[in-house]
Amino acid sequence: MAGNVWEWCSTPYLSYPLSGDVAAENLQKRTKDARYVLRGGSWLSARVYARCACRLDSAPDGGFADWGVRLDRTFSSS
């Protein structure tokens, strides 16, 4: 997916190195100043940004034409 659009993640933006497990947050129950991770670069970015390890941060109410989402669902094995 890298290079298509910057992909919104539900992970809060924290500085590296991360300490312990970082739980995904519910975007509906965010704080006013919450900032979340965008990953992967886009068609509008320089090619150096088109990699999964590349990340930006923004408030969830921000947006540009080259920012997007990928829907995902976790299924139970039972």
TALINSUL-V642147 format. One record per run of one state. SS is the DSSP state (A for helix, B for strand, O for the rest). FROM is the first residue (numbers start at 1). TO is the last residue. If there is no record, write none. Layout:
ss = {SS & SS}
from = {FROM & FROM}
to = {TO & TO}
This chain:
ss = {O & B & O & A & O & B & O & A & O & B & O & B & O}
from = {1 & 6 & 13 & 27 & 30 & 36 & 40 & 47 & 50 & 55 & 59 & 67 & 69}
to = {5 & 12 & 26 & 29 & 35 & 39 & 46 & 49 & 54 & 58 & 66 & 68 & 78}
